[in-house]
Amino acid sequence: MKKLLSLVLAMVMVLSMSLCAAKADEPINIVWWVYSSGDAPIDTKLVQDAANAYSAEKIGVTVDLIFKNDEQFVKDMNVGEYYDMTFTCDWCNDFAGNAINEMFLDITDLVKEQTPALYEAIDQKYWDVAGSINGRIFAVPTLKDMASQQFFRMDKERYEAIGMELPASMTFADLEKYLEAYKANYDDVYPLMLGKGGLTGMTNNAQWIAGSYLCSPYNLAGTDRENKIIPFWEAEEVLERYQLLHKWYDLGYINPDAATTETIGKEIRASVRSGSAWAGYYVGHTAYGDMEVQGVSYAGPFMSTATMRGAMNAINAAASEEKAVACLKYLELLNTDHTFRDILRFGVEGVHFNYETDENGIQTVTRTEQGTNNWSMDGFVTGSVINASCTTGAYYDWNVIYADYENAIVSTLGTFTFDKTDVEAEHAACNAVMAKYTAEMLTGTLDIDTALPTIISELEAAGYKTVQEEAQRQLDAYLAAQ
């Protein structure tokens, strides 16, 4: 009986050890919040499964991809919904604010010790300028366009059909003649279809210091207004664009419901969309309205802390060290393994895309119809862009693009980050004022010249001058210390 009991106990111990070993071999799963302006792509699970199979084998880490828009990031961060790693930047899921408020993990030592290849893959200046606050690293920069250059993404097919060749660049005001011609020749869609967010990147000709009411325009560099934080109505280029949009709204170029429309869907053939990119990015066939497009630059490039913080990933300060290291190893794989990067960028080979070799011997990617419709988003959403393949017909040399940044208009504000702690109440009140008008300003629905006195009066009552004075005090102190 004792021998039988000993045998049973031995078997139990072997089984327990086997189960523990099996459990130890299971990949570490992390929850990753990624950015989306709308709903999650249709094939999210299909691509996630393919990526997880690859990363589990390579590094023993898998992810749950959860897509969130601007509002969802704010809400879920505020209520403390759990995540391990999250998209963050200067314009969505506020990097500086979350880092200062200790929401993000300080990874200064961890990234160097646990993932040296990741640390080496990213230029030191991007760690120092983009991912850091007060000399400590709180986010992993996403390598993409690190300067801000704004493009109109225009319907090449239709404009050329009416005899209008699209230039490489134009001013914002130059767009008017194209909208006028479009309206005269096509009646199935408004020339400038807008959702309440307006033209993406339209106000990126200024660095926004506090909300959408205080800024420092790039074009003031080298003038007596350099390093001055001013309200938006004193930024001539910003105000002019609001005025032009209202003019175009009155001319019937913009859809009347723009200020109350969430987004303009991919199915709508919008003749003009906008975004921050680089020469050659907006070219060829697109799922947006099923048309051939061409990018036309209308501003930039500008370079600042804000542009370098255009896309990053941060780790939850509440994450365990095991999860934190897993997040960093995942980002290391994304930044060093071309095959893995292409999975998250383009999807499943043979399903969402196929590789091709162009006439110069360069491997490019051609999306399938399923890839275009079910797994298509801005390249920065799922990782660095520079180590992913280029799409066929739109090859760009990142070495050339980064070299061109030497000619960018560079901010004179350095790595200044405004700490709003002491003026949080006034800042919140000013944001509340702007929230009443922003959608209408960005869509031209509002006559800015008529409404501006009221907006200024309300901002004064909310305390914008207090915020402005504190921001200017901090900036002056920062610059004096450099």
C-alpha positions as CSV (number, residue, x, y, z in Angstrom):
1,M,0.0,0.0,0.0
2,K,2.9,2.3,0.9
3,K,4.5,1.5,-2.5
4,L,1.3,2.3,-4.3
5,L,0.9,5.6,-2.4
6,S,4.5,6.5,-3.1
7,L,4.0,5.7,-6.8
8,V,0.8,7.8,-6.9
9,L,2.6,10.8,-5.2
10,A,5.5,10.5,-7.6
11,M,3.1,10.5,-10.6
12,V,1.3,13.6,-9.1
13,M,4.7,15.3,-8.7
14,V,5.7,14.5,-12.3
15,L,2.4,15.7,-13.6
16,S,2.6,18.9,-11.5
17,M,6.1,19.6,-12.8
18,S,5.0,19.0,-16.4
19,L,2.1,21.4,-16.0
20,C,4.3,24.0,-14.5
21,A,6.8,23.6,-17.3
22,A,4.0,23.8,-19.8
23,K,2.7,27.0,-18.1
24,A,6.2,28.5,-18.1
25,D,6.5,27.9,-21.8
26,E,3.3,29.7,-22.6
27,P,3.9,33.1,-24.2
28,I,3.4,36.2,-22.1
29,N,0.3,38.1,-23.4
30,I,0.2,41.8,-23.4
31,V,-2.7,44.2,-24.0
32,W,-1.8,46.8,-26.6
33,W,-3.9,49.9,-27.2
34,V,-3.4,51.2,-30.7
35,Y,-4.8,54.2,-32.5
36,S,-7.8,54.2,-34.9
37,S,-9.8,57.2,-36.1
38,G,-12.8,54.9,-36.5
39,D,-13.7,51.3,-36.0
40,A,-11.1,48.5,-35.7
41,P,-10.1,47.0,-39.1
42,I,-12.4,44.1,-40.1
43,D,-9.5,41.6,-40.2
44,T,-8.0,42.5,-36.8
45,K,-8.3,39.0,-35.4
46,L,-6.9,37.3,-38.5
47,V,-3.8,39.6,-38.5
48,Q,-3.4,39.4,-34.8
49,D,-3.4,35.6,-34.9
50,A,-0.7,35.6,-37.6
51,A,1.4,38.1,-35.7
52,N,1.0,36.2,-32.5
53,A,2.2,33.0,-34.1
54,Y,5.3,34.7,-35.3
55,S,6.1,36.6,-32.1
56,A,5.3,33.7,-29.8
57,E,8.0,31.6,-31.6
58,K,10.5,34.4,-31.8
59,I,10.3,36.0,-28.3
60,G,7.5,34.2,-26.4
61,V,5.2,37.3,-26.4
62,T,1.7,37.7,-27.9
63,V,-0.7,40.7,-27.9
64,D,-4.3,41.6,-27.8
65,L,-4.7,44.5,-30.2
66,I,-7.3,47.0,-29.1
67,F,-8.1,49.9,-31.4
68,K,-9.2,53.2,-29.8
69,N,-10.0,56.7,-31.0
70,D,-9.0,60.0,-29.4
71,E,-12.1,60.1,-27.1
72,Q,-11.8,56.5,-26.0
73,F,-8.1,57.0,-25.0
74,V,-9.1,59.9,-22.8
75,K,-12.1,58.1,-21.2
76,D,-10.3,54.8,-20.6
77,M,-7.1,56.4,-19.2
78,N,-9.3,58.4,-16.8
79,V,-11.2,55.4,-15.5
80,G,-8.1,53.3,-15.2
81,E,-9.0,50.5,-17.7
82,Y,-6.1,48.1,-17.8
83,Y,-3.5,48.0,-20.6
84,D,0.1,47.0,-20.8
85,M,1.3,49.2,-23.7
86,T,-0.4,52.1,-25.4
87,F,-0.1,54.4,-28.3
88,T,0.6,57.9,-27.2
89,C,1.8,61.1,-28.9
90,D,1.5,64.9,-28.9
91,W,-2.0,64.9,-30.5
92,C,-3.7,61.8,-29.0
93,N,-3.5,60.2,-25.6
94,D,-1.4,63.1,-24.3
95,F,2.2,61.9,-23.8
96,A,3.6,64.8,-21.8
97,G,0.5,65.0,-19.5
98,N,0.4,61.2,-18.8
99,A,4.2,61.0,-18.3
100,I,4.2,64.0,-15.9
101,N,1.3,62.5,-14.0
102,E,3.2,59.2,-13.6
103,M,0.7,57.2,-15.7
104,F,3.6,55.9,-17.9
105,L,6.5,53.7,-16.7
106,D,10.0,55.2,-16.6
107,I,11.9,52.8,-18.9
108,T,15.2,54.7,-19.0
109,D,17.2,51.8,-17.5
110,L,15.0,48.9,-18.5
111,V,15.2,49.6,-22.3
112,K,18.9,49.8,-22.2
113,E,19.4,46.7,-20.1
114,Q,16.7,44.4,-21.4
115,T,16.4,45.4,-25.1
116,P,19.7,46.9,-26.2
117,A,18.9,46.2,-29.9
118,L,15.8,48.4,-29.6
119,Y,17.8,51.1,-28.0
120,E,20.4,51.0,-30.7
121,A,17.7,51.0,-33.5
122,I,16.5,54.4,-32.6
123,D,18.6,57.5,-33.0
124,Q,19.7,59.0,-29.7
125,K,18.1,62.4,-30.5
126,Y,14.7,60.8,-30.7
127,W,15.1,59.2,-27.3
128,D,16.3,62.5,-25.9
129,V,13.7,64.8,-27.6
130,A,10.7,62.7,-28.3
131,G,10.5,59.9,-25.7
132,S,11.8,61.8,-22.7
133,I,10.5,64.2,-20.1
134,N,13.1,65.9,-17.9
135,G,15.8,63.6,-19.0
136,R,13.9,60.3,-18.3
137,I,12.5,58.0,-21.0
138,F,8.8,57.3,-20.8
139,A,8.0,56.1,-24.4
140,V,9.5,54.3,-27.3
141,P,9.5,56.6,-30.4
142,T,7.9,55.3,-33.6
143,L,10.3,56.0,-36.5
144,K,8.2,57.6,-39.3
145,D,8.1,61.1,-40.7
146,M,9.7,63.0,-37.8
147,A,9.0,66.4,-39.3
148,S,5.5,67.7,-40.1
149,Q,4.7,68.3,-43.7
150,Q,1.1,68.7,-44.7
151,F,-0.4,67.3,-47.9
152,F,-3.7,67.5,-49.7
153,R,-4.5,64.0,-50.9
154,M,-6.3,64.8,-54.1
155,D,-8.4,62.9,-56.6
156,K,-6.0,62.7,-59.5
157,E,-8.3,60.9,-61.9
158,R,-11.1,63.4,-61.7
159,Y,-8.9,66.5,-61.7
160,E,-6.9,65.4,-64.7
161,A,-10.2,64.5,-66.5
162,I,-11.1,68.1,-66.4
163,G,-7.7,69.3,-67.5
164,M,-6.2,70.2,-64.1
165,E,-2.7,68.8,-63.6
166,L,-1.9,68.6,-59.9
167,P,1.3,70.3,-58.8
168,A,3.9,69.0,-56.3
169,S,3.0,71.8,-53.9
170,M,0.6,74.7,-53.5
171,T,-0.5,77.1,-50.8
172,F,-3.6,76.4,-48.7
173,A,-5.4,79.3,-50.5
174,D,-4.5,77.8,-53.9
175,L,-6.9,74.9,-53.2
176,E,-9.8,77.2,-54.0
177,K,-9.5,77.0,-57.8
178,Y,-9.5,73.2,-57.6
179,L,-12.6,73.2,-55.5
180,E,-14.4,75.6,-57.8
181,A,-13.6,73.5,-60.9
182,Y,-14.7,70.3,-59.1
183,K,-18.0,71.8,-58.2
184,A,-18.5,73.0,-61.8
185,N,-17.9,69.5,-63.2
186,Y,-19.1,67.0,-60.6
187,D,-22.3,66.9,-58.6
188,D,-22.2,63.5,-56.9
189,V,-20.2,64.8,-53.9
190,Y,-19.1,68.1,-52.4
191,P,-15.7,69.3,-53.5
192,L,-14.4,69.3,-49.9
193,M,-16.1,66.6,-47.9
194,L,-15.3,67.1,-44.2
195,G,-16.1,65.5,-40.9
196,K,-16.1,67.5,-37.7
197,G,-12.3,67.0,-37.3
198,G,-11.7,69.0,-40.5
199,L,-8.6,68.5,-42.6
200,T,-6.2,66.4,-40.7
201,G,-3.0,68.3,-39.8
202,M,-4.4,71.7,-41.1
203,T,-3.2,73.5,-37.9
204,N,0.2,71.8,-37.7
205,N,1.9,75.0,-39.0
206,A,2.0,76.0,-35.3
207,Q,3.1,74.2,-32.2
208,W,0.1,74.0,-29.8
209,I,1.1,74.7,-26.3
210,A,-2.3,74.6,-24.6
211,G,-5.3,73.0,-26.2
212,S,-6.3,74.7,-29.5
213,Y,-6.1,78.2,-28.1
214,L,-2.4,78.9,-27.4
215,C,0.3,78.2,-29.8
216,S,3.8,79.2,-31.2
217,P,3.7,79.3,-35.0
218,Y,6.8,78.0,-36.8
219,N,6.9,80.9,-39.2
220,L,7.7,83.3,-36.4
221,A,11.2,81.8,-36.0
222,G,13.8,84.5,-36.7
223,T,11.3,87.4,-36.0
224,D,10.8,89.5,-32.9
225,R,7.9,87.2,-32.0
226,E,10.1,84.1,-31.8
227,N,9.6,82.1,-28.7
228,K,6.3,83.9,-27.9
229,I,3.2,81.9,-26.9
230,I,0.2,83.6,-28.5
231,P,-3.6,82.9,-28.8
232,F,-4.6,81.3,-32.1
233,W,-6.2,84.6,-33.5
234,E,-2.7,86.2,-33.4
235,A,-1.3,83.4,-35.6
236,E,-2.1,84.8,-39.0
237,E,-1.7,81.6,-41.0
238,V,-4.0,79.7,-38.6
239,L,-6.7,82.4,-38.7
240,E,-6.5,82.7,-42.5
241,R,-7.3,79.0,-42.9
242,Y,-10.3,79.3,-40.7
243,Q,-11.4,82.3,-42.8
244,L,-10.9,80.4,-46.1
245,L,-12.8,77.4,-44.8
246,H,-15.8,79.6,-44.0
247,K,-15.6,81.2,-47.5
248,W,-15.6,77.8,-49.1
249,Y,-18.5,76.7,-46.9
250,D,-20.5,79.7,-48.1
251,L,-19.6,78.9,-51.7
252,G,-21.0,75.4,-51.3
253,Y,-17.7,73.6,-51.5
254,I,-18.1,72.0,-48.1
255,N,-20.9,69.6,-47.0
256,P,-23.5,71.5,-44.8
257,D,-23.4,68.8,-42.1
258,A,-19.6,68.8,-41.7
259,A,-19.6,70.0,-38.1
260,T,-21.9,67.2,-37.0
261,T,-20.5,64.4,-39.1
262,E,-18.1,62.1,-37.2
263,T,-15.9,61.1,-40.1
264,I,-16.0,60.9,-43.9
265,G,-16.0,57.2,-44.6
266,K,-13.7,55.4,-47.0
267,E,-16.7,54.7,-49.3
268,I,-17.1,58.4,-50.0
269,R,-15.2,59.8,-53.0
270,A,-13.8,62.9,-51.3
271,S,-11.8,64.9,-53.9
272,V,-9.5,66.2,-51.1
273,R,-8.4,64.7,-47.9
274,S,-5.4,65.9,-45.8
275,G,-2.7,64.5,-43.7
276,S,0.9,64.7,-42.5
277,A,3.2,62.7,-44.6
278,W,6.2,62.9,-46.9
279,A,6.8,63.2,-50.7
280,G,5.7,60.1,-52.4
281,Y,3.4,58.8,-49.6
282,Y,0.1,59.8,-51.1
283,V,0.3,58.3,-54.6
284,G,-1.5,55.6,-56.5
285,H,-4.8,53.8,-55.9
286,T,-6.5,54.0,-52.5
287,A,-9.5,52.4,-50.8
288,Y,-10.7,55.9,-49.9
289,G,-13.4,56.4,-52.5
290,D,-11.8,53.8,-54.9
291,M,-9.7,56.3,-56.8
292,E,-6.2,57.2,-57.8
293,V,-4.7,60.0,-55.7
294,Q,-1.7,62.3,-55.6
295,G,-0.3,64.2,-52.7
296,V,0.2,67.9,-53.0
297,S,2.3,69.6,-50.2
298,Y,0.9,72.8,-48.8
299,A,2.9,73.4,-45.6
300,G,6.2,72.3,-44.1
301,P,8.3,70.5,-43.3
302,F,8.4,71.7,-39.7
303,M,10.4,70.0,-37.0
304,S,9.9,70.2,-33.3
305,T,9.4,68.1,-30.2
306,A,5.8,67.9,-31.2
307,T,6.5,66.4,-34.6
308,M,9.0,63.9,-33.2
309,R,6.3,62.9,-30.8
310,G,3.9,62.1,-33.7
311,A,3.6,58.5,-32.6
312,M,5.1,56.5,-29.7
313,N,4.3,53.6,-27.4
314,A,4.4,53.8,-23.6
315,I,4.1,51.2,-20.9
316,N,1.5,51.3,-18.1
317,A,3.2,52.4,-14.9
318,A,1.1,49.8,-13.1
319,A,2.4,46.9,-15.3
320,S,4.6,44.2,-13.7
321,E,8.3,44.1,-14.6
322,E,7.6,40.9,-16.5
323,K,4.9,42.6,-18.7
324,A,7.1,45.7,-19.1
325,V,10.0,43.7,-20.4
326,A,7.6,41.7,-22.7
327,C,6.3,45.0,-24.1
328,L,9.9,46.2,-24.8
329,K,10.9,42.9,-26.4
330,Y,7.8,43.1,-28.6
331,L,8.8,46.6,-29.8
332,E,12.3,45.4,-30.3
333,L,11.1,42.7,-32.6
334,L,9.0,45.3,-34.5
335,N,11.9,47.5,-35.0
336,T,14.5,44.9,-36.0
337,D,12.5,42.1,-37.8
338,H,11.3,43.2,-41.3
339,T,9.0,40.2,-41.8
340,F,7.3,40.8,-38.5
341,R,6.9,44.5,-39.2
342,D,5.3,43.7,-42.5
343,I,2.7,41.4,-40.9
344,L,1.4,44.2,-38.6
345,R,1.8,46.8,-41.4
346,F,0.2,44.9,-44.3
347,G,-1.4,41.8,-42.9
348,V,-1.1,38.2,-44.0
349,E,1.0,37.5,-47.1
350,G,-1.2,36.0,-49.8
351,V,-4.4,37.2,-48.2
352,H,-3.8,40.9,-47.6
353,F,-0.8,41.6,-49.7
354,N,1.9,40.1,-52.0
355,Y,5.5,40.9,-52.5
356,E,6.8,42.1,-55.8
357,T,10.2,43.1,-57.0
358,D,10.4,46.3,-59.0
359,E,12.6,47.2,-62.0
360,N,15.3,48.4,-59.6
361,G,15.4,45.1,-57.7
362,I,13.6,46.6,-54.7
363,Q,11.0,44.4,-52.9
364,T,7.7,46.2,-52.5
365,V,4.2,45.3,-51.4
366,T,0.9,45.2,-53.4
367,R,-2.2,45.0,-51.4
368,T,-5.0,42.7,-52.3
369,E,-8.6,43.9,-52.4
370,Q,-9.1,42.2,-49.0
371,G,-6.0,44.0,-47.6
372,T,-7.2,47.3,-48.9
373,N,-10.6,47.0,-47.5
374,N,-10.0,45.0,-44.3
375,W,-6.5,45.9,-43.0
376,S,-5.5,49.4,-44.2
377,M,-4.5,52.2,-41.8
378,D,-1.8,54.8,-41.3
379,G,1.6,53.1,-41.2
380,F,2.6,54.4,-37.8
381,V,-0.4,52.8,-36.0
382,T,1.3,49.4,-35.6
383,G,5.0,50.4,-35.4
384,S,7.8,52.2,-37.1
385,V,7.3,52.9,-40.8
386,I,10.9,53.0,-41.9
387,N,11.6,49.3,-41.5
388,A,8.4,48.2,-43.3
389,S,8.2,47.6,-47.0
390,C,7.0,50.3,-49.3
391,T,3.9,49.8,-51.4
392,T,4.4,49.2,-55.1
393,G,4.6,52.4,-57.1
394,A,5.3,54.5,-53.9
395,Y,8.9,53.7,-53.0
396,Y,10.7,56.3,-50.9
397,D,14.3,56.2,-49.5
398,W,14.1,57.0,-45.8
399,N,17.8,58.0,-45.8
400,V,16.9,60.8,-48.3
401,I,13.8,61.8,-46.3
402,Y,15.7,62.1,-43.1
403,A,18.5,64.0,-44.8
404,D,15.9,66.5,-46.1
405,Y,15.1,67.3,-42.5
406,E,18.2,69.3,-42.5
407,N,16.2,71.9,-44.6
408,A,13.2,71.8,-42.3
409,I,12.0,74.9,-40.4
410,V,13.1,73.9,-36.9
411,S,11.3,75.1,-33.8
412,T,13.1,77.4,-31.5
413,L,11.3,76.0,-28.5
414,G,13.7,73.1,-28.1
415,T,12.3,70.3,-25.9
416,F,10.0,72.6,-23.9
417,T,7.0,70.9,-22.5
418,F,4.3,73.0,-20.7
419,D,3.4,71.7,-17.3
420,K,-0.2,72.8,-16.8
421,T,-0.5,71.6,-13.2
422,D,-0.7,75.1,-11.6
423,V,-3.3,76.3,-14.1
424,E,-5.3,73.1,-14.6
425,A,-8.6,74.7,-13.7
426,E,-8.1,77.6,-16.1
427,H,-6.9,75.3,-18.9
428,A,-9.9,73.0,-18.5
429,A,-12.2,76.0,-18.6
430,C,-10.5,77.3,-21.8
431,N,-10.8,73.8,-23.4
432,A,-14.5,73.8,-22.6
433,V,-14.9,77.2,-24.4
434,M,-13.0,75.9,-27.4
435,A,-15.0,72.7,-27.5
436,K,-18.1,74.7,-28.3
437,Y,-16.5,76.2,-31.4
438,T,-13.8,73.9,-32.7
439,A,-15.8,71.6,-34.9
440,E,-17.5,74.6,-36.6
441,M,-14.1,76.4,-37.0
442,L,-12.4,73.3,-38.5
443,T,-15.2,72.8,-41.0
444,G,-15.9,76.4,-42.0
445,T,-19.4,76.3,-40.6
446,L,-18.5,79.2,-38.3
447,D,-17.9,82.7,-39.5
448,I,-14.7,83.2,-37.5
449,D,-14.6,86.9,-38.1
450,T,-18.1,87.4,-36.6
451,A,-17.6,84.9,-33.8
452,L,-14.1,85.8,-32.7
453,P,-15.0,88.7,-30.3
454,T,-17.3,86.3,-28.4
455,I,-14.7,83.5,-28.3
456,I,-12.1,85.9,-27.0
457,S,-14.4,87.3,-24.4
458,E,-15.3,83.8,-23.2
459,L,-11.6,82.7,-23.1
460,E,-10.7,85.8,-21.1
461,A,-13.4,84.9,-18.6
462,A,-12.1,81.3,-18.5
463,G,-8.6,82.6,-17.7
464,Y,-6.6,82.1,-20.9
465,K,-4.3,85.0,-20.0
466,T,-3.4,83.2,-16.8
467,V,-2.5,80.1,-18.7
468,Q,-0.6,82.1,-21.3
469,E,1.4,83.9,-18.7
470,E,2.3,80.7,-16.9
471,A,3.3,79.0,-20.2
472,Q,5.5,82.0,-21.2
473,R,7.1,82.1,-17.7
474,Q,8.0,78.4,-18.0
475,L,9.3,78.8,-21.6
476,D,11.4,81.8,-20.7
477,A,12.9,79.9,-17.7
478,Y,13.6,76.8,-19.9
479,L,15.3,78.9,-22.6
480,A,17.4,80.8,-20.1
481,A,18.6,77.5,-18.7
482,Q,19.8,76.2,-22.0
